[in-house]
């Protein structure tokens, strides 16, 4: 085996961690995630940490590498793929990271497998998403040809290789919306406080700043990159102004590390990188889904984004641009577009001239839901199910009512038709479901507060 000059070959030094840059900031929280990924490496030879851009996958992989290095006689080796522009170069970049030159007449991937067949090591492939096909092929070959090699990959979507164990990395622990007490122990708040003190040594988390920081990190979806970029602005703006200006987050959050890759220097660049990896249909569907103000079903996505949107929705989940579906109060499974991603998609929707069409499609969907629920509210057997569905669709119903009122009231005399948009009352501030259990008197009250919104004919409602 011939090695690259100045680079130790894999196996030349027993154990240890190789190729990782020195961590210049503290690692805050996520002990559960580190332990979970380390445990998966006991049982699976390929573990892929997935998550949206800026979620902290690379830093987590570094922490896992430190924790598990003692398990591998020949160490843990990092191959950074972020700068690889062609899939054809993936094997060569990995070989260079391991200090292995191509063998004459032998394909690089095969030479890698031959060399690593004699090693017991963990290979970390970081940032695979833009060369995911080539990374998957390389991993499949290594797993077959090198029995004692394990691979930890980071990517915005799984590699889809047999025997792969994907681990979806969620945000650091966030404070609950109703938590007005001590938020210091919350991981996302602690991360902001740590980075804010680096930017401004006078910053302190106290009774005044604590609740504001809690709201800030929730609005940033707990995304570590966004939190760190926001913390970097503390000295210039303070927490209160940061919070007030989050509607312009893509303009505001740009003060990233100058030495980082271009897509990690600003929030907009990070999200744009994921968006650019989509095909045209997936981009169109992503833009359309930004019109939803809250969780939505697959049927709702298809109603708004059009026929054939289903496969795109599923792939958006795979590549971490949509959160996996969870059951709502009505038992239907709904997807969530994080606020940061929704804001980015909304900007693109407006730029593409698709905003009005998407809003009208959402109104048409809401009208169908309202009409179906209105019937259920008038029956003993259907009222609870209908009320629970309205609970789940509450954010959509309210947004559509506002849109219809603002955009179509002036069209009432010009041939528009009235459509029932249901926004049920909540007696005593309770939920619709609780109200529905109140009996016929409550049902009559709900019907009495059905709002009539004028929807223009040209919107096709």
BATORFI-661092 format. One record per residue (C-alpha): residue number from 0; residue in one letter; x, y, z. Coordinates in nm, 3 decimals. Layout:
! BATORFI-661092
  resi  resn       c1       c2       c3
   NUM     A        X        Y        Z
...
This chain:
! BATORFI-661092
  resi  resn       c1       c2       c3
     0     X    0.000    0.000    0.000
     1     X    0.130    0.344   -0.096
     2     X    0.035    0.639    0.120
     3     X   -0.003    1.007    0.049
     4     X    0.300    1.206    0.165
     5     X    0.239    1.375    0.500
     6     X   -0.087    1.189    0.565
     7     X   -0.077    0.882    0.790
     8     X   -0.246    0.580    0.635
     9     X   -0.544    0.424    0.803
    10     X   -0.414    0.176    1.054
    11     X   -0.071    0.336    1.084
    12     X   -0.164    0.480    1.424
    13     X   -0.363    0.265    1.662
    14     X   -0.697    0.411    1.759
    15     X   -0.778    0.776    1.795
    16     X   -0.975    1.026    1.591
    17     X   -0.831    1.149    1.261
    18     X   -0.921    1.432    1.026
    19     X   -1.168    1.617    1.247
    20     X   -1.109    1.989    1.294
    21     X   -1.050    2.104    1.649
    22     X   -1.374    2.209    1.822
    23     X   -1.339    2.576    1.918
    24     X   -1.678    2.603    2.088
    25     X   -1.846    2.391    2.352
    26     X   -2.091    2.117    2.261
    27     X   -2.420    2.202    2.432
    28     X   -2.678    1.937    2.518
    29     X   -2.782    1.650    2.293
    30     X   -2.632    1.386    2.517
    31     X   -2.928    1.160    2.439
    32     X   -2.869    1.189    2.064
    33     X   -2.496    1.117    2.099
    34     X   -2.567    0.808    2.309
    35     X   -2.838    0.688    2.069
    36     X   -2.613    0.710    1.762
    37     X   -2.324    0.548    1.948
    38     X   -2.555    0.262    2.045
    39     X   -2.673    0.218    1.685
    40     X   -2.312    0.171    1.578
    41     X   -2.299   -0.133    1.805
    42     X   -2.577   -0.299    1.608
    43     X   -2.546   -0.162    1.255
    44     X   -2.249   -0.122    1.023
    45     X   -2.394    0.186    0.852
    46     X   -2.567    0.461    1.049
    47     X   -2.684    0.777    0.874
    48     X   -2.768    1.087    1.077
    49     X   -3.028    1.286    0.884
    50     X   -3.177    1.628    0.941
    51     X   -3.226    1.965    0.773
    52     X   -2.935    2.194    0.701
    53     X   -2.812    2.369    1.012
    54     X   -2.943    2.102    1.249
    55     X   -2.597    2.015    1.385
    56     X   -2.532    1.680    1.214
    57     X   -2.161    1.742    1.159
    58     X   -2.096    1.851    1.517
    59     X   -2.292    1.554    1.649
    60     X   -2.086    1.316    1.435
    61     X   -1.769    1.461    1.584
    62     X   -1.895    1.404    1.937
    63     X   -1.997    1.048    1.853
    64     X   -1.652    0.987    1.702
    65     X   -1.484    1.092    2.027
    66     X   -1.713    0.869    2.231
    67     X   -1.672    0.551    2.023
    68     X   -1.307    0.583    1.915
    69     X   -1.194    0.329    2.174
    70     X   -1.402    0.059    2.006
    71     X   -1.197    0.069    1.686
    72     X   -0.837   -0.055    1.686
    73     X   -0.753    0.152    1.376
    74     X   -0.942    0.461    1.482
    75     X   -1.212    0.688    1.347
    76     X   -1.146    0.871    1.018
    77     X   -1.334    1.165    0.869
    78     X   -1.391    1.207    0.495
    79     X   -1.549    1.548    0.433
    80     X   -1.763    1.551    0.118
    81     X   -1.900    1.906    0.140
    82     X   -1.657    2.038   -0.122
    83     X   -1.688    1.743   -0.362
    84     X   -1.838    1.878   -0.683
    85     X   -1.866    1.554   -0.882
    86     X   -1.999    1.215   -0.767
    87     X   -1.715    1.056   -0.961
    88     X   -1.467    1.202   -0.711
    89     X   -1.623    1.058   -0.394
    90     X   -1.407    0.745   -0.376
    91     X   -1.089    0.944   -0.446
    92     X   -1.171    1.196   -0.171
    93     X   -1.233    0.917    0.079
    94     X   -0.907    0.745   -0.022
    95     X   -0.716    1.070    0.024
    96     X   -0.872    1.123    0.368
    97     X   -0.751    0.777    0.468
    98     X   -0.405    0.834    0.320
    99     X   -0.450    0.575    0.046
   100     X   -0.343    0.625   -0.315
   101     X   -0.505    0.450   -0.607
   102     X   -0.336    0.125   -0.702
   103     X   -0.237    0.103   -1.072
   104     X   -0.505   -0.066   -1.278
   105     X   -0.741   -0.096   -0.979
   106     X   -1.055    0.122   -0.944
   107     X   -1.033    0.351   -0.642
   108     X   -1.337    0.202   -0.471
   109     X   -1.193   -0.148   -0.507
   110     X   -0.854   -0.036   -0.376
   111     X   -1.030    0.117   -0.075
   112     X   -1.214   -0.206   -0.002
   113     X   -0.896   -0.414   -0.034
   114     X   -0.704   -0.190    0.203
   115     X   -0.982   -0.151    0.459
   116     X   -1.045   -0.527    0.461
   117     X   -0.742   -0.545    0.691
   118     X   -0.861   -0.263    0.919
   119     X   -1.099   -0.223    1.209
   120     X   -1.215    0.136    1.187
   121     X   -1.509    0.375    1.171
   122     X   -1.533    0.585    0.856
   123     X   -1.730    0.910    0.892
   124     X   -1.871    1.045    0.565
   125     X   -1.989    1.400    0.627
   126     X   -2.232    1.593    0.403
   127     X   -2.338    1.322    0.160
   128     X   -2.661    1.472    0.026
   129     X   -2.533    1.626   -0.299
   130     X   -2.340    1.311   -0.396
   131     X   -2.573    1.065   -0.229
   132     X   -2.582    0.808   -0.509
   133     X   -2.204    0.777   -0.523
   134     X   -2.180    0.769   -0.144
   135     X   -2.437    0.490   -0.130
   136     X   -2.251    0.281   -0.390
   137     X   -1.921    0.328   -0.206
   138     X   -2.074    0.232    0.129
   139     X   -2.238   -0.077   -0.017
   140     X   -1.902   -0.193   -0.154
   141     X   -1.715   -0.127    0.168
   142     X   -1.973   -0.312    0.379
   143     X   -1.935   -0.619    0.159
   144     X   -1.557   -0.607    0.118
   145     X   -1.442   -0.490    0.463
   146     X   -1.608   -0.682    0.744
   147     X   -1.464   -0.480    1.032
   148     X   -1.538   -0.136    0.890
   149     X   -1.838    0.064    1.005
   150     X   -1.966    0.385    0.850
   151     X   -2.126    0.687    1.012
   152     X   -2.272    0.919    0.747
   153     X   -2.440    1.257    0.774
   154     X   -2.687    1.364    0.508
   155     X   -3.013    1.548    0.463
   156     X   -3.165    1.218    0.352
   157     X   -3.084    0.848    0.405
   158     X   -2.845    0.667    0.171
   159     X   -3.097    0.386    0.115
   160     X   -2.841    0.108    0.147
   161     X   -2.934   -0.237    0.275
   162     X   -2.861   -0.268    0.650
   163     X   -2.854    0.112    0.696
   164     X   -2.993    0.250    1.021
   165     X   -3.108    0.611    0.970
   166     X   -3.123    0.839    1.272
   167     X   -3.333    1.153    1.228
   168     X   -3.176    1.431    1.435
   169     X   -3.438    1.650    1.596
   170     X   -3.382    1.996    1.743
   171     X   -3.231    2.047    2.088
   172     X   -3.490    2.042    2.364
   173     X   -3.717    2.346    2.335
   174     X   -3.909    2.523    2.612
   175     X   -4.283    2.464    2.609
   176     X   -4.494    2.758    2.487
   177     X   -4.663    2.780    2.827
   178     X   -4.338    2.756    3.024
   179     X   -4.284    3.090    3.195
   180     X   -4.058    2.954    3.465
   181     X   -3.689    2.871    3.464
   182     X   -3.577    2.796    3.107
   183     X   -3.201    2.788    3.176
   184     X   -3.191    2.408    3.168
   185     X   -3.346    2.391    2.821
   186     X   -3.087    2.283    2.560
   187     X   -3.186    2.536    2.292
   188     X   -3.188    2.823    2.543
   189     X   -2.854    2.709    2.686
   190     X   -2.703    2.703    2.335
   191     X   -2.820    3.058    2.267
   192     X   -2.690    3.181    2.603
   193     X   -2.349    3.018    2.552
   194     X   -2.302    3.166    2.205
   195     X   -2.446    3.505    2.306
   196     X   -2.186    3.536    2.583
   197     X   -1.918    3.476    2.322
   198     X   -2.057    3.762    2.112
   199     X   -2.120    3.993    2.408
   200     X   -1.955    3.913    2.741
   201     X   -2.213    4.135    2.914
   202     X   -2.504    3.912    2.812
   203     X   -2.684    3.738    3.095
   204     X   -2.982    3.505    3.098
   205     X   -3.216    3.647    3.363
   206     X   -3.585    3.695    3.440
   207     X   -3.612    3.956    3.166
   208     X   -3.411    3.796    2.885
   209     X   -3.500    3.434    2.965
   210     X   -3.863    3.439    2.842
   211     X   -3.761    3.634    2.530
   212     X   -3.485    3.385    2.448
   213     X   -3.736    3.101    2.497
   214     X   -3.970    3.259    2.239
   215     X   -3.679    3.327    2.007
   216     X   -3.548    2.970    1.996
   217     X   -3.901    2.835    1.948
   218     X   -3.953    3.065    1.650
   219     X   -3.622    2.944    1.509
   220     X   -3.747    2.582    1.543
   221     X   -3.452    2.504    1.769
   222     X   -3.223    2.497    1.462
   223     X   -2.867    2.522    1.604
   224     X   -2.725    2.720    1.310
   225     X   -3.010    2.972    1.328
   226     X   -2.968    3.002    1.707
   227     X   -2.595    3.062    1.674
   228     X   -2.644    3.321    1.398
   229     X   -2.903    3.499    1.613
   230     X   -2.674    3.493    1.916
   231     X   -2.403    3.659    1.708
   232     X   -2.634    3.963    1.672
   233     X   -2.694    4.010    2.045
   234     X   -2.438    4.285    2.095
   235     X   -2.575    4.491    1.804
   236     X   -2.949    4.436    1.860
   237     X   -3.024    4.282    2.198
   238     X   -3.272    3.997    2.242
   239     X   -3.589    4.208    2.221
   240     X   -3.503    4.355    1.881
   241     X   -3.386    4.016    1.756
   242     X   -3.725    3.874    1.843
   243     X   -3.908    4.165    1.680
   244     X   -3.712    4.130    1.356
   245     X   -3.745    3.753    1.303
   246     X   -3.994    3.804    1.021
   247     X   -3.685    3.916    0.826
   248     X   -3.474    3.627    0.952
   249     X   -3.306    3.560    0.618
   250     X   -3.177    3.917    0.604
   251     X   -3.094    3.924    0.974
   252     X   -2.915    3.592    1.025
   253     X   -2.610    3.627    0.803
   254     X   -2.313    3.676    1.038
   255     X   -2.174    3.324    1.009
   256     X   -1.820    3.191    1.045
   257     X   -1.609    3.330    0.758
   258     X   -1.416    3.003    0.744
   259     X   -1.726    2.788    0.709
   260     X   -1.852    2.663    0.373
   261     X   -2.062    2.922    0.190
   262     X   -2.386    2.742    0.267
   263     X   -2.316    2.754    0.642
   264     X   -2.253    3.128    0.664
   265     X   -2.617    3.235    0.654
   266     X   -2.957    3.087    0.723
   267     X   -3.076    3.164    0.369
   268     X   -2.777    2.988    0.210
   269     X   -2.833    2.678    0.423
   270     X   -3.199    2.644    0.328
   271     X   -3.127    2.733   -0.036
   272     X   -2.876    2.447   -0.054
   273     X   -3.147    2.194    0.035
   274     X   -3.398    2.355   -0.201
   275     X   -3.156    2.347   -0.494
   276     X   -3.108    1.972   -0.453
   277     X   -3.479    1.916   -0.534
   278     X   -3.615    1.856   -0.882
   279     X   -3.861    2.100   -1.043
   280     X   -4.176    1.919   -0.925
   281     X   -4.047    1.892   -0.568
   282     X   -3.959    2.262   -0.567
   283     X   -4.307    2.354   -0.688
   284     X   -4.471    2.139   -0.419
   285     X   -4.240    2.279   -0.147
   286     X   -4.339    2.635   -0.246
   287     X   -4.710    2.549   -0.245
   288     X   -4.694    2.383    0.097
   289     X   -4.562    2.704    0.250
   290     X   -4.918    2.842    0.232
   291     X   -5.024    2.611    0.518
   292     X   -5.008    2.793    0.853
   293     X   -4.998    2.471    1.052
   294     X   -5.000    2.090    1.021
   295     X   -5.162    1.938    0.709
   296     X   -5.261    1.595    0.581
   297     X   -5.138    1.433    0.262
   298     X   -5.485    1.486    0.113
   299     X   -5.463    1.857    0.199
   300     X   -5.120    1.879    0.038
   301     X   -5.254    1.721   -0.280
   302     X   -5.554    1.955   -0.279
   303     X   -5.330    2.261   -0.261
   304     X   -5.022    2.149   -0.455
   305     X   -5.212    1.960   -0.720
   306     X   -5.244    1.607   -0.851
   307     X   -4.924    1.407   -0.826
   308     X   -4.793    1.598   -0.525
   309     X   -4.789    1.285   -0.307
   310     X   -4.449    1.145   -0.415
   311     X   -4.293    1.490   -0.379
   312     X   -4.431    1.521   -0.024
   313     X   -4.281    1.184    0.069
   314     X   -3.941    1.285   -0.068
   315     X   -3.955    1.619    0.116
   316     X   -3.989    1.414    0.435
   317     X   -3.694    1.196    0.332
   318     X   -3.471    1.498    0.272
   319     X   -3.571    1.668    0.598
   320     X   -3.771    1.957    0.449
   321     X   -4.092    1.827    0.606
   322     X   -4.129    1.676    0.950
   323     X   -4.263    1.318    0.954
   324     X   -4.642    1.297    1.000
   325     X   -4.792    1.273    1.346
   326     X   -5.149    1.202    1.452
   327     X   -5.361    1.511    1.518
   328     X   -5.658    1.547    1.753
   329     X   -5.883    1.388    1.490
   330     X   -5.656    1.086    1.437
   331     X   -5.544    1.199    1.091
   332     X   -5.171    1.211    1.032
   333     X   -5.032    1.553    0.948
   334     X   -4.701    1.691    0.826
   335     X   -4.535    2.007    0.956
   336     X   -4.325    2.260    0.769
   337     X   -4.096    2.429    1.021
   338     X   -4.145    2.805    1.053
   339     X   -3.804    2.883    0.903
   340     X   -3.867    2.657    0.603
   341     X   -4.221    2.792    0.564
   342     X   -4.087    3.148    0.558
   343     X   -3.833    3.056    0.292
   344     X   -4.093    2.874    0.083
   345     X   -4.334    3.164    0.118
   346     X   -4.076    3.403   -0.023
   347     X   -4.018    3.175   -0.320
   348     X   -4.393    3.136   -0.369
   349     X   -4.432    3.512   -0.397
   350     X   -4.131    3.544   -0.630
   351     X   -4.279    3.277   -0.858
   352     X   -4.614    3.460   -0.876
   353     X   -4.792    3.158   -0.726
   354     X   -4.909    3.306   -0.395
   355     X   -5.267    3.394   -0.492
   356     X   -5.328    3.061   -0.664
   357     X   -5.198    2.870   -0.361
   358     X   -5.409    3.080   -0.121
   359     X   -5.720    3.020   -0.334
   360     X   -5.649    2.645   -0.344
   361     X   -5.614    2.645    0.034
   362     X   -5.946    2.831    0.064
   363     X   -6.114    2.574   -0.160
   364     X   -5.979    2.295    0.059
   365     X   -6.092    2.473    0.377
   366     X   -6.439    2.524    0.231
   367     X   -6.473    2.150    0.165
   368     X   -6.361    2.070    0.519
   369     X   -6.605    2.327    0.659
   370     X   -6.898    2.188    0.461
   371     X   -6.819    1.831    0.567
   372     X   -6.778    1.933    0.932
   373     X   -7.096    2.144    0.931
   374     X   -7.298    1.833    0.852
   375     X   -7.129    1.632    1.124
   376     X   -7.190    1.900    1.387
   377     X   -7.564    1.862    1.337
   378     X   -7.570    1.491    1.423
   379     X   -7.525    1.314    1.754
   380     X   -7.300    1.048    1.601
   381     X   -7.079    1.283    1.402
   382     X   -7.037    1.592    1.617
   383     X   -6.732    1.484    1.817
   384     X   -6.541    1.367    1.508
   385     X   -6.633    1.684    1.320
   386     X   -6.529    1.905    1.610
   387     X   -6.197    1.726    1.647
   388     X   -6.129    1.773    1.279
   389     X   -6.199    2.145    1.312
   390     X   -5.963    2.157    1.610
   391     X   -5.692    2.007    1.391
   392     X   -5.767    2.247    1.103
   393     X   -5.812    2.555    1.321
   394     X   -5.505    2.746    1.199
   395     X   -5.596    2.683    0.835
   396     X   -5.959    2.786    0.887
   397     X   -5.866    3.111    1.053
   398     X   -5.608    3.201    0.790
   399     X   -5.854    3.129    0.509
   400     X   -6.124    3.338    0.675
   401     X   -5.883    3.631    0.700
   402     X   -5.769    3.586    0.339
   403     X   -6.123    3.560    0.206
   404     X   -6.236    3.865    0.399
   405     X   -5.939    4.077    0.289
   406     X   -5.928    3.969   -0.074
   407     X   -6.285    3.898   -0.171
   408     X   -6.528    4.107    0.035
   409     X   -6.526    4.376   -0.230
   410     X   -6.624    4.115   -0.491
   411     X   -6.954    4.030   -0.325
   412     X   -7.159    4.246   -0.561
   413     X   -6.968    4.125   -0.866
   414     X   -7.094    3.770   -0.879
   415     X   -6.905    3.601   -0.597
   416     X   -7.080    3.329   -0.404
   417     X   -7.089    3.285   -0.031
   418     X   -6.911    2.987    0.116
   419     X   -6.935    2.865    0.474
   420     X   -6.602    2.882    0.649
   421     X   -6.644    2.730    0.991
   422     X   -6.463    2.892    1.284
   423     X   -6.650    2.741    1.579
   424     X   -6.680    2.923    1.907
   425     X   -6.496    2.799    2.212
   426     X   -6.726    2.867    2.507
   427     X   -6.516    2.950    2.809
   428     X   -6.198    2.926    2.601
   429     X   -6.227    2.546    2.568
   430     X   -6.157    2.335    2.262
   431     X   -6.413    2.261    1.993
   432     X   -6.413    1.897    2.098
   433     X   -6.499    1.991    2.455
   434     X   -6.767    2.226    2.331
   435     X   -6.917    1.957    2.111
   436     X   -6.973    1.736    2.412
   437     X   -7.203    2.003    2.550
   438     X   -7.502    1.870    2.355
   439     X   -7.760    2.016    2.120
   440     X   -7.757    2.363    2.273
   441     X   -7.385    2.387    2.207
   442     X   -7.431    2.256    1.851
   443     X   -7.684    2.528    1.788
   444     X   -7.436    2.781    1.922
   445     X   -7.166    2.646    1.692
   446     X   -7.392    2.674    1.390
   447     X   -7.479    3.029    1.493
   448     X   -7.113    3.134    1.473
   449     X   -7.047    2.988    1.128
   450     X   -6.891    3.277    0.940
   451     X   -6.996    3.359    0.583
   452     X   -6.696    3.457    0.371
   453     X   -6.731    3.574    0.014
   454     X   -6.513    3.373   -0.225
   455     X   -6.469    3.511   -0.578
   456     X   -6.565    3.294   -0.875
   457     X   -6.235    3.344   -1.050
   458     X   -6.057    3.159   -0.769
   459     X   -6.253    2.849   -0.865
   460     X   -6.405    2.791   -0.520
